[in-house]
Every structure is written in C-alpha cells, then in structure tokens.
Amino acid sequence: MATEARMLGAWIYINNPKRSTSEDLNLQVGGTVRLNTEALRLLAEQLLTIKAEVMDEDSVFDDLLLTNETFQLGVHDTDYHCFNFGVIVPYQTLNDCEPFWEGQAEIYCRVSGHGGAVTTNRARTRKENVAID
C-alpha cells in the first residue's frame, strides 16, 4: 500500500482585523489532515508537527515572513483530523515586506505536516489584506 498523507485544506482567520500598523498580526491558522494506514505505520505513534509558513504575495516572488512549527497533532487513525492554532506575526516584519508606498500586504499561509517518515503536501489558505506602514 502506498503512503498517503494529505493536508486537505487550510484556512486563516485574522483575530485582530482592526489592528494598528504598530500592532502584531494575530492569526488563527487551521486545516484538515488525513493519513492512510501506511502513513500511520510510518508515523509510528509520533506527533505530526504542523508547519505554517506565513507568506506575502507579490507579483514575482512571494516573501516568506515567518515559519511556525510549534503546534503538534496526535493522529492515531485514518479519520479526518481538523486543527487550529495561533500564530503571531511581528508588525515590523509586516511593515518591511512591501515597498514604502504600499499600504497593505497580501498575507496567506502554506500549511503542511511532518513527523517520523511522513510528510504531507502543502495546502494554501486564501489571501487576506492587512494594513502596513
């Protein structure tokens, strides 16, 4: 049986949408993961570490603003497992991601999981515009 470890969807929610440009951005990042029997065997009772890469969308190359791998998920069966956790992006990082004439950054996350010999695909969230200086 082939290993199948899938990040089926990902989402972000801005917890402080009316923040000032001198306040950190408080995100809620979530998703759904599903492993098949072979992936569970390879995970070997370890936790699945969830990786959230906070990105700024640009016309040529998107900027990586922050990587967060502080959340771990226990997956012990082949059901769908939903999760969410908080990620804080420092306001200085946001303000530095675009040229001075821009008033907003286009933020999204790439979400994946890894643990043991198992790695999921990366799912992308929708884009959210946030105010910057």
ROKEKOL-313833 format. One record per atom (N, C-alpha, C, CB): z, y, x; residue in one letter. Coordinates in steps of 0.2 Angstrom, whole numbers, plus 5000, padded with zeros to 4 digits. Each point is the difference from the previous one (the first is absolute). Glycine has a CB too. Example, Ala and Ser with C-alpha at 12.3 -4.5 7.8 and 13.67 -1.06 7.14 Angstrom:
2
503949725066A;500050064996A;500050065004A;500649944991A;499050115007S;500150065004S;500350054996S;499049975006S;
//
This chain:
133
500049945004M;500050064996M;500050065004M;500649944991M;499050115008A;500050065004A;500550054998A;498849995000A;501550055005T;500550044999T;499750064996T;500649975010T;499850054984E;499850064997E;500650044999E;499149944994E;500950125009A;500650054999A;499750074998A;500749945009A;499450084985R;499650054997R;500550064998R;499149924996R;500750145006M;500350064997M;499550024995M;500650045011M;499749954982L;499550014995L;499950074997L;500449884997L;500150165005G;500050074998G;500550045003G;499549964989G;500450105011A;500550055003A;500050064997A;499849955011A;500750094989W;500150064996W;500550055004W;499749944989W;500250125010I;500550055002I;500250054994I;499549995012I;501150034989Y;500350054995Y;500350055004Y;500149924991Y;499850155008I;500350055003I;500750024996I;498950045005I;501649944999N;500750024996N;500250075000N;500349895004N;499450155000N;500150075000N;499450045000N;501049985006N;498650024988P;499350035000P;500050085000P;499749904993P;500950135006K;500050075000K;500450035007K;500050004987K;500049955018R;500350025006R;499750065003R;500349885002R;500150165002S;499750055004S;499749975006S;500950094996S;498749955008T;499649985006T;500549995006T;499050054996T;501649975003S;500549995005S;500549944998S;499950135003S;499949834992E;500449944998E;499649945002E;500650074991E;499849885011D;499749935001D;499749984994D;500849975009D;498749994992L;499649964994L;500449944999L;498950055002L;501349944992N;500449944998N;499549964995N;501250065001N;498649885002L;499549964997L;500449934998L;499050055006L;500749924988Q;500249944998Q;499449955001Q;500950044991Q;499149915013V;499449965002V;500249934997V;499750075010V;499849914986G;500049934997G;499449965000G;500950054993G;499249895005G;499449955000G;500249934997G;499550065010G;500049904990T;500149934998T;499749955005T;500050044988T;500449915014V;499749965005V;500149934997V;500450075009V;499149884993R;500049934998R;499849965006R;499750034988R;500749925013L;499849955005L;499949934997L;500750065008L;498849904995N;499949944998N;500549955003N;498850024998N;501249915001T;500449955003T;500050005007T;499949944990T;499550065013E;499950005007E;500350065004E;498949934998E;501050134999A;500350065002A;500850005000A;498950064997A;501349914998L;500849994999L;500249965006L;500050024988L;499649935013R;500249955006R;500050045006R;499649904994R;499950145008L;500050035006L;500550065001L;498849975000L;501450064994L;500550055000L;500749975002L;499450064991L;500749875007A;500549965003A;500750044998A;499349955009A;500850064985E;500750034997E;500150075004E;500449884998E;499250155005Q;500150075003Q;499850054995Q;499749965011Q;500650104990L;499850064995L;499350025002L;501250034999L;498550004996L;499350035001L;500250085001L;499449914993L;500450115013T;500150075001T;499450044997T;500649975011T;499650084985I;499550044997I;499850065004I;500449964989I;499050055013K;499850065004K;499650054996K;499949935010K;500450134990A;499650064996A;499850055005A;500749984990A;498750035011E;499750055004E;499850064996E;499549915008E;500850154993V;499950064996V;499450035004V;501250014995V;498350015001M;499450025003M;499850074996M;499649885003M;500050165001D;499750064997D;499349995000D;501050085005D;498749934990E;499349994999E;499650065003E;500249934990E;499350065014D;499650055003D;499349984999D;500950045008D;498650014993S;499349984999S;499749955005S;499950124995S;500449885011V;499749965005V;500549945002V;499350095005V;501349934998F;500549955001F;500650014997F;499549985011F;500849984986D;500750014996D;500550005006D;499649944989D;500950105010D;500650005004D;500649964998D;499650115003D;500649855002L;500649964999L;500650055001L;499549895003L;500950124991L;500650055001L;500649965001L;499550074992L;500649875006L;500649965001L;499949934998L;500750104997L;499749865007T;500049934998T;500749984999T;499049975007T;501149994987N;500749984998N;500049934999N;500250114995N;500249855009E;500149934999E;500749984999E;499049985007E;501450064989T;500749995000T;500249954994T;500150115005T;499449884990F;500149964994F;499849935001F;499950104993F;500549855005Q;499849935001Q;500149974993Q;500449995012Q;499249964987L;500049974993L;500149925001L;499250094995L;501249885001G;500149935000G;499549974995G;501250015003G;498349955000V;499549974995V;500149925001V;499250105001V;501049874994H;500249935000H;499649954995H;501150045004H;498449994993D;499649964996D;499350044999D;501049964993D;498650015003T;499350025000T;499950054994T;499649895005T;500950144992D;499950054995D;499850065003D;500949944993D;499050115002Y;499950075002Y;500650035002Y;499050014993Y;501150035012H;500650035002H;499950085001H;500449905006H;499950144989C;499950075001C;500650035003C;499450004989C;500550065015F;500550035004F;499850075000F;500249905007F;500350144994N;500050075002N;500550035004N;499450024990N;500550035014F;500550025005F;499850085002F;500249885004F;500350154998G;499950075002G;499850015007G;500950034992G;498750025009V;499750025006V;500050085000V;499349905001V;501050135005I;500150075001I;499550025005I;501250004997I;498450055001V;499550035005V;500350075002V;499049934996V;501150085011P;500350065002P;499550064998P;500649945009P;499650124989Y;499650054998Y;499650035006Y;500850034991Y;499449965015Q;499750035006Q;499349955001Q;501150055005Q;499049894994T;499549955000T;499450024995T;500849915005T;499450104989L;499550024995L;499750075002L;500749944991L;499750115011N;499750065001N;499550005006N;501150054995N;499049915010D;499649995006D;499449964999D;501050015006D;498949964988C;499449954999C;499450034998C;500849924997C;499250145001E;499450044998E;499950065004E;500149954988E;499350085012P;499950075003P;500450054996P;498949975005P;501350094999F;500450054997F;499850034993F;500350025012F;499049984987W;499750034994W;500149954994W;499250065007W;501049884994E;500049954994E;500750014997E;499349925006E;500750084987G;500750004997G;500349944997G;499650114997G;500049835004Q;500249944998Q;499849945004Q;500050054989Q;500349905011A;499849945004A;499949944994A;500750035011A;498849934991E;499949954995E;500349935003E;498950064997E;501649925000I;500549955002I;499849934996I;500950095004I;499149865000Y;500049934997Y;500349955005Y;498950034994Y;501249915004C;500449955004C;499549945000C;501250054997C;498849925009R;499849935001R;500649965000R;498950045006R;501149914990V;500649955000V;499849935001V;500550084991V;499949895013S;499949935002S;500649965002S;498950035005S;501149914996G;500649965001G;499949955006G;500350014988G;500249985016H;499949955005H;500749975001H;499150065006H;500949884997G;500649965001G;499849935003G;500750064991G;499749915014G;499849945002G;499250005002G;500949944993G;498850015005A;499250005002A;499650024994A;500249905008A;500150144987V;499750024994V;499950085001V;500549914993V;498950115005T;499850074999T;499650014994T;500050025013T;500150034983T;499650014994T;499550055002T;501049984993T;498550035002N;499550065001N;500450064999N;499149934995N;500550135006R;500350064999R;499750034993R;500150025013R;500450004983A;499850034993A;500150085001A;500349894993A;499250155004R;500150075000R;500250034994R;499150005008R;501350054992T;500350034994T;499550054998T;501249985003T;498950054991R;499650064999R;500250065004R;499849964988R;499850095012K;500150065004K;500450054996K;498949985006K;501650064997E;500450054997E;499950065004E;500849924995E;499150145002N;500050065004N;500750035000N;498850024996N;501450005010V;500750035001V;499950075004V;500549885000V;499950164998A;500050075003A;500250005007A;500250054989A;499549995015I;500250015007I;499950075002I;499649885003I;500750145003D;499950075003D;499549995005D;501250034998D;
//
